[in-house]
Amino acid sequence: MKLPPRLIRHLAHSQSPLNRWRVRWENGLLKSPAIEFYYEPGDPHSHLAAQLLPRVLEQTLTPVKIFIVSQQESPIYPELARQRQYNVLDAQRIAPAYDLSFPANAQVVSEHQRQIAAQQLLAVAAEPERFVAEEARIARTLFSGDEMKEALREETSKQLARNNARREKLGHYLPGMWQFNGQWFWAVDRFDRLVAAVAAKRLWQGNGPALPFSPEKAALPNIPANTPVECFLSFRSPYSFIAATVLQRKRESLNAALDIRPVLPMAMRGFKVPLAKRLYILRDAAREASSLNIDFGLCADPIGDGAIRALKAFTTAGSPEQKLDFIVSAGQAAWSEARDLATDQGLRHACDDAGLTWREVHQALNTANIDYAENNRNALFEAGLWGVPSFRMGEFAIWGQDRLWMIEEVVRRQN
């Protein structure tokens, strides 16, 4: 069932009122909202975020609570092995840019070792200062590939299940997450948003940047000049719309050829995306779009015929520039203007904005083959990735609009 556009806009910009009340009920209605950190042992982004705990403890005026969680493959977290392999590589790349540490020779941590580490960290989770020290020691062992030996107790799995259930009840599913006053913030990428939310409640001391960031320090490969940027995007992904809009704005300054490669939406490839994930993505995308001055929230979900028709219309686009323009105009229609791409009126508006000829598009709707979208998905998987938006330059592949700065930095180093 598709929700009315105005209701979707309300949900996108509502800052999780139901989650906020749940948090207040769990923690006590009269208490200041605590900062909660959901940490998974062996998760690279959890480890990077844990290195921020000392400054949180020093600068916040509200309690900090740590919850050790686990992660299994599920519809809410697909391609677990692929994600874990990529997360190691991603942490190695971004850690120097944030003046954080992550071992260059880090290994993917086995499930059994994660369980042992969780058991040890559960014992100190109630004492944040002790947790910081123990986490650093255990993380060194985990990522080095050394084995820890300890009998697992039944209570460990029970406590992890309780923490996982709390995270889900409050509206999330990922490890390495901060929760404050019903809002969720991912690892280091959304740390500045966390600080802003805490400061808005007058519970943060000090000024200056929440987290220094220097792209030139990132551990990125040298890519030959003139290597095109392959852009794997989806007409149903709000993050794809945001990424495409940013690329469109930076097209001239980026100085790199673009290869636009749409894929079929995940929800139309047999994946069931649970409500908690859909709501978080909607709200986080709205928050990021607002920070970039991108209008967002008045939505007409293009899942189904809308996405199929957009993929067919895409085949009539000529240059890479026009293909990108159509991704943006279709995204704007679907995510900002509540125009239904499943209708001729909605799709034609997006086509006109991108300069597509409606006569050609109308013919393509009856004749175009969209097998190319499956070929693009296969190329995405070959790159070691699983979702959109994703980008590849030669052998260098990244996931998420949060990593577009890496493409800019790689191109800058070519000049």
C-alpha positions as CSV (number, residue, x, y, z in Angstrom):
1,M,0.0,0.0,0.0
2,K,1.3,3.4,-1.0
3,L,1.0,6.2,1.6
4,P,-0.3,9.6,0.7
5,P,2.5,12.1,-0.3
6,R,1.8,14.6,2.5
7,L,1.9,11.8,5.1
8,I,5.2,10.7,3.7
9,R,6.5,14.3,3.9
10,H,5.3,14.5,7.5
11,L,7.1,11.2,8.4
12,A,10.3,12.3,6.6
13,H,10.6,15.5,8.6
14,S,9.0,14.4,11.9
15,Q,12.3,13.5,13.7
16,S,10.8,10.2,15.0
17,P,8.2,11.3,17.5
18,L,7.1,7.8,18.3
19,N,10.7,6.7,18.9
20,R,11.3,9.8,21.1
21,W,8.4,8.8,23.3
22,R,9.6,5.2,23.5
23,V,13.0,6.4,24.5
24,R,11.5,8.7,27.2
25,W,9.4,5.9,28.5
26,E,12.3,3.4,28.6
27,N,14.6,5.9,30.3
28,G,12.2,7.8,32.5
29,L,9.9,10.7,31.5
30,L,11.6,13.3,33.7
31,K,15.2,12.5,32.9
32,S,17.4,14.1,30.3
33,P,17.7,12.0,27.1
34,A,20.8,9.8,27.2
35,I,23.2,9.3,24.3
36,E,23.0,5.6,23.5
37,F,25.8,3.8,21.5
38,Y,25.0,0.5,19.8
39,Y,28.3,-1.3,19.3
40,E,29.0,-4.6,17.5
41,P,32.4,-6.2,18.2
42,G,34.3,-6.8,14.9
43,D,32.3,-4.1,13.1
44,P,34.8,-1.6,11.7
45,H,32.5,1.4,11.9
46,S,31.6,0.5,15.5
47,H,35.3,0.6,16.2
48,L,35.8,4.0,14.6
49,A,32.8,5.4,16.4
50,A,34.1,4.0,19.8
51,Q,37.2,6.1,19.4
52,L,34.9,9.2,19.6
53,L,33.5,8.1,23.0
54,P,36.2,10.0,25.1
55,R,35.2,13.3,23.6
56,V,31.5,12.5,24.1
57,L,32.1,11.6,27.7
58,E,34.2,14.8,28.2
59,Q,31.8,17.2,26.4
60,T,28.3,15.9,27.1
61,L,26.1,16.8,30.0
62,T,23.9,13.8,29.7
63,P,24.4,10.1,30.5
64,V,26.1,7.8,27.9
65,K,24.8,4.3,27.7
66,I,26.5,1.5,25.7
67,F,24.6,-1.5,24.3
68,I,26.5,-4.4,22.8
69,V,24.6,-5.8,19.8
70,S,25.0,-8.5,17.2
71,Q,24.2,-8.7,13.5
72,Q,22.9,-11.5,11.3
73,E,22.0,-11.6,7.7
74,S,18.3,-10.8,7.2
75,P,16.1,-8.8,4.8
76,I,17.0,-5.7,6.8
77,Y,20.7,-6.4,6.5
78,P,21.3,-8.4,3.2
79,E,24.6,-9.6,1.8
80,L,26.2,-9.8,5.2
81,A,29.5,-11.3,4.1
82,R,29.9,-8.8,1.3
83,Q,29.1,-5.9,3.6
84,R,31.6,-7.0,6.2
85,Q,34.4,-7.3,3.7
86,Y,33.6,-3.9,2.3
87,N,33.3,-2.3,5.8
88,V,36.9,-3.3,6.6
89,L,38.1,-1.6,3.4
90,D,36.0,1.4,4.0
91,A,37.3,1.9,7.5
92,Q,40.9,1.7,6.3
93,R,40.2,4.4,3.8
94,I,38.3,6.9,6.0
95,A,40.1,6.5,9.3
96,P,43.1,8.8,8.4
97,A,40.7,11.5,7.2
98,Y,39.1,11.7,10.6
99,D,42.4,11.3,12.5
100,L,41.3,7.9,13.8
101,S,43.1,4.6,13.7
102,F,42.3,1.3,11.9
103,P,44.8,-1.4,11.1
104,A,45.9,-1.6,7.5
105,N,46.1,-5.4,7.7
106,A,42.7,-5.9,9.4
107,Q,40.8,-9.1,8.8
108,V,37.1,-9.8,8.7
109,V,36.2,-11.1,12.1
110,S,34.5,-14.4,12.4
111,E,31.1,-14.7,14.1
112,H,32.5,-16.9,16.9
113,Q,35.2,-14.3,17.7
114,R,32.5,-11.5,17.7
115,Q,30.5,-13.5,20.3
116,I,33.5,-13.9,22.6
117,A,34.3,-10.2,22.3
118,A,30.7,-9.4,23.0
119,Q,30.8,-11.5,26.1
120,Q,33.9,-9.6,27.4
121,L,32.5,-6.2,26.6
122,L,29.1,-6.8,28.1
123,A,30.9,-7.1,31.4
124,V,32.1,-3.4,31.1
125,A,29.4,-1.8,29.0
126,A,27.9,-0.1,32.1
127,E,31.1,1.7,32.7
128,P,31.9,3.8,29.6
129,E,35.5,4.7,30.6
130,R,36.4,1.0,31.2
131,F,34.6,0.1,27.9
132,V,36.8,2.5,26.0
133,A,40.0,0.9,27.2
134,E,38.7,-2.7,26.8
135,E,37.3,-2.0,23.4
136,A,40.6,-0.8,22.1
137,R,42.4,-3.8,23.4
138,I,39.9,-6.3,22.1
139,A,39.6,-4.6,18.7
140,R,43.3,-4.9,18.2
141,T,43.1,-8.7,18.8
142,L,40.0,-9.1,16.6
143,F,41.2,-7.3,13.6
144,S,44.7,-8.8,13.8
145,G,43.2,-12.2,13.2
146,D,44.4,-13.6,16.6
147,E,42.0,-15.9,18.2
148,M,40.4,-15.4,21.6
149,K,39.4,-18.6,23.5
150,E,36.7,-18.5,26.0
151,A,33.6,-20.6,26.7
152,L,30.4,-18.8,25.6
153,R,27.7,-18.5,28.3
154,E,24.0,-18.8,27.5
155,E,23.4,-15.4,29.2
156,T,25.6,-13.7,26.5
157,S,23.3,-14.6,23.7
158,K,20.3,-13.7,25.8
159,Q,21.7,-10.2,26.6
160,L,22.6,-9.6,23.0
161,A,19.1,-10.5,22.0
162,R,17.7,-8.1,24.5
163,N,19.9,-5.3,23.2
164,N,19.0,-6.1,19.6
165,A,15.3,-6.0,20.5
166,R,15.8,-2.6,22.2
167,R,17.5,-1.3,19.1
168,E,14.7,-2.6,16.9
169,K,12.0,-1.3,19.2
170,L,13.5,2.2,19.0
171,G,13.6,2.1,15.3
172,H,16.9,0.8,14.0
173,Y,18.8,-2.3,12.7
174,L,22.5,-1.3,12.1
175,P,25.6,-1.6,14.3
176,G,27.8,1.4,15.0
177,M,24.7,3.6,15.7
178,W,24.2,6.5,18.1
179,Q,20.7,7.2,19.4
180,F,19.6,10.4,21.1
181,N,16.1,11.6,21.8
182,G,14.6,9.1,19.3
183,Q,16.9,10.1,16.5
184,W,19.6,7.8,15.0
185,F,23.1,8.8,13.8
186,W,25.5,6.4,12.0
187,A,29.1,6.0,13.3
188,V,31.4,8.8,12.3
189,D,29.5,9.9,9.2
190,R,26.6,11.3,11.2
191,F,28.5,12.3,14.4
192,D,28.3,16.0,13.6
193,R,24.5,15.6,13.4
194,L,24.5,13.8,16.8
195,V,26.5,16.7,18.4
196,A,24.1,19.2,16.9
197,A,21.1,17.4,18.3
198,V,22.7,17.2,21.7
199,A,23.8,20.8,21.6
200,A,20.2,21.8,20.7
201,K,19.1,20.5,24.0
202,R,22.0,22.4,25.7
203,L,23.6,19.2,26.7
204,W,26.9,19.7,24.9
205,Q,29.9,21.7,26.0
206,G,32.4,23.4,23.8
207,N,32.6,24.9,20.3
208,G,34.5,24.0,17.2
209,P,34.0,21.2,14.7
210,A,32.5,18.0,16.2
211,L,34.9,15.9,14.2
212,P,37.8,17.2,12.2
213,F,37.8,15.9,8.6
214,S,40.6,16.1,6.1
215,P,39.9,14.3,2.8
216,E,43.5,14.7,1.6
217,K,44.6,12.3,4.4
218,A,42.3,9.5,3.3
219,A,44.0,6.2,2.2
220,L,42.8,6.2,-1.4
221,P,44.4,4.4,-4.4
222,N,46.0,6.2,-7.4
223,I,43.6,5.9,-10.3
224,P,44.8,6.6,-13.9
225,A,43.6,9.9,-15.3
226,N,40.5,9.8,-17.6
227,T,39.1,6.7,-15.8
228,P,35.3,7.1,-16.0
229,V,33.1,7.1,-12.9
230,E,30.5,4.4,-13.1
231,C,27.4,5.4,-11.1
232,F,25.1,2.7,-10.0
233,L,21.8,4.3,-9.1
234,S,18.1,3.4,-8.6
235,F,15.0,5.4,-9.5
236,R,13.5,4.3,-6.2
237,S,16.4,5.2,-3.9
238,P,16.2,8.6,-2.2
239,Y,20.0,8.4,-1.6
240,S,20.5,7.9,-5.4
241,F,18.4,11.1,-6.0
242,I,20.6,13.0,-3.5
243,A,23.8,11.6,-5.0
244,A,22.8,12.4,-8.5
245,T,21.8,15.9,-7.6
246,V,25.2,16.4,-6.0
247,L,27.0,15.0,-9.1
248,Q,24.9,17.3,-11.3
249,R,25.9,20.3,-9.3
250,K,29.6,19.3,-9.4
251,R,29.7,18.0,-12.9
252,E,32.0,20.7,-14.3
253,S,34.3,20.9,-11.3
254,L,34.6,17.1,-11.0
255,N,36.2,16.9,-14.5
256,A,35.6,13.2,-14.9
257,A,33.5,11.2,-17.5
258,L,30.3,9.7,-16.0
259,D,28.8,6.3,-16.9
260,I,25.2,6.2,-15.5
261,R,24.1,2.7,-14.8
262,P,20.6,2.3,-13.3
263,V,19.6,-0.9,-11.5
264,L,16.2,-2.4,-10.6
265,P,15.2,-1.3,-7.1
266,M,16.1,-3.8,-4.3
267,A,12.4,-4.2,-3.3
268,M,11.7,-5.3,-6.9
269,R,14.5,-7.9,-6.8
270,G,12.9,-10.1,-4.1
271,F,14.1,-8.2,-1.1
272,K,11.6,-7.3,1.5
273,V,12.6,-4.0,3.2
274,P,11.1,-3.8,6.7
275,L,9.3,-0.8,8.0
276,A,12.1,0.3,10.4
277,K,14.6,0.4,7.6
278,R,12.3,2.3,5.3
279,L,11.5,4.9,8.0
280,Y,15.1,5.4,8.9
281,I,16.2,5.8,5.3
282,L,13.3,8.3,4.7
283,R,14.2,10.4,7.7
284,D,18.0,10.3,7.2
285,A,17.6,11.1,3.5
286,A,15.4,14.1,4.5
287,R,18.0,15.2,7.0
288,E,20.8,15.0,4.5
289,A,18.8,16.6,1.7
290,S,18.0,19.5,4.0
291,S,21.7,20.0,4.7
292,L,22.4,20.2,1.0
293,N,19.4,22.5,0.2
294,I,17.7,19.8,-1.8
295,D,13.9,19.8,-1.6
296,F,12.7,16.4,-0.3
297,G,9.7,14.7,1.3
298,L,6.6,15.2,-0.9
299,C,6.9,11.7,-2.3
300,A,5.1,9.4,-4.7
301,D,6.9,6.1,-4.3
302,P,7.9,4.9,-7.8
303,I,8.1,1.2,-6.8
304,G,6.7,-1.1,-9.5
305,D,5.4,0.5,-12.7
306,G,7.0,3.9,-11.9
307,A,10.5,2.4,-11.8
308,I,10.0,0.2,-14.8
309,R,8.7,3.1,-16.9
310,A,11.6,5.3,-15.8
311,L,14.1,2.5,-16.8
312,K,12.5,2.3,-20.2
313,A,12.5,6.1,-20.6
314,F,16.2,6.1,-19.7
315,T,17.1,4.2,-22.8
316,T,16.1,7.3,-24.9
317,A,18.6,9.6,-23.1
318,G,21.6,10.4,-25.2
319,S,24.7,11.8,-23.5
320,P,25.9,10.9,-20.0
321,E,24.9,14.4,-19.0
322,Q,21.4,13.9,-20.2
323,K,21.2,10.5,-18.5
324,L,22.3,12.1,-15.2
325,D,19.8,14.9,-15.7
326,F,17.0,12.3,-16.1
327,I,18.0,10.5,-12.9
328,V,17.8,13.9,-11.1
329,S,14.5,15.0,-12.8
330,A,12.8,11.6,-12.1
331,G,14.1,11.7,-8.5
332,Q,12.8,15.2,-8.1
333,A,9.5,14.2,-9.5
334,A,9.2,11.2,-7.2
335,W,10.8,12.5,-4.0
336,S,10.1,16.2,-4.0
337,E,7.0,16.9,-6.1
338,A,4.9,13.7,-5.5
339,R,4.6,13.1,-9.3
340,D,3.7,9.5,-10.1
341,L,6.1,8.1,-12.6
342,A,3.6,5.3,-13.3
343,T,1.4,7.9,-15.1
344,D,2.1,9.6,-18.4
345,Q,1.7,13.0,-16.8
346,G,4.2,12.3,-14.1
347,L,6.8,10.7,-16.3
348,R,6.5,13.2,-19.0
349,H,7.2,16.0,-16.6
350,A,10.5,14.3,-15.6
351,C,11.3,13.7,-19.3
352,D,10.6,17.3,-20.3
353,D,12.9,18.6,-17.5
354,A,15.7,16.4,-18.7
355,G,15.2,17.2,-22.4
356,L,14.0,13.8,-23.4
357,T,11.6,13.6,-26.5
358,W,8.2,12.4,-25.4
359,R,7.5,10.7,-28.7
360,E,10.6,8.6,-28.3
361,V,9.9,7.9,-24.7
362,H,6.3,6.9,-25.5
363,Q,7.6,4.4,-28.1
364,A,10.2,3.1,-25.7
365,L,7.5,2.4,-23.1
366,N,6.1,-0.2,-25.5
367,T,9.3,-1.6,-26.9
368,A,12.3,-0.9,-24.7
369,N,14.2,-3.8,-23.1
370,I,15.5,-3.2,-19.6
371,D,17.8,-6.2,-19.3
372,Y,20.5,-3.6,-19.1
373,A,19.5,-3.0,-15.5
374,E,20.2,-6.6,-14.6
375,N,23.6,-6.3,-16.3
376,N,24.3,-3.3,-14.2
377,R,23.4,-5.1,-11.1
378,N,25.8,-7.9,-12.0
379,A,28.6,-5.4,-12.5
380,L,27.7,-3.9,-9.1
381,F,28.1,-7.3,-7.5
382,E,31.4,-8.0,-9.3
383,A,32.7,-4.7,-7.8
384,G,32.1,-6.2,-4.3
385,L,29.1,-4.1,-3.6
386,W,25.4,-4.8,-3.1
387,G,23.3,-1.6,-3.0
388,V,22.9,1.9,-4.4
389,P,24.1,4.5,-4.8
390,S,27.5,3.0,-5.6
391,F,30.4,4.2,-7.7
392,R,33.4,2.7,-9.4
393,M,36.6,4.0,-11.0
394,G,38.5,1.1,-12.4
395,E,39.1,-1.3,-9.5
396,F,38.2,1.4,-6.9
397,A,34.6,0.9,-5.7
398,I,32.6,2.7,-3.0
399,W,29.1,2.6,-1.6
400,G,26.8,5.4,-0.5
401,Q,26.4,9.1,-1.3
402,D,28.4,9.7,1.9
403,R,31.5,8.6,0.0
404,L,31.2,10.9,-3.1
405,W,34.0,13.0,-1.5
406,M,36.3,10.1,-2.3
407,I,35.6,10.4,-6.0
408,E,36.4,14.1,-5.8
409,E,39.6,13.4,-3.9
410,V,40.8,10.7,-6.3
411,V,40.2,13.1,-9.2
412,R,41.9,15.9,-7.4
413,R,45.0,13.7,-6.9
414,Q,45.1,13.0,-10.7
415,N,45.7,16.7,-11.4
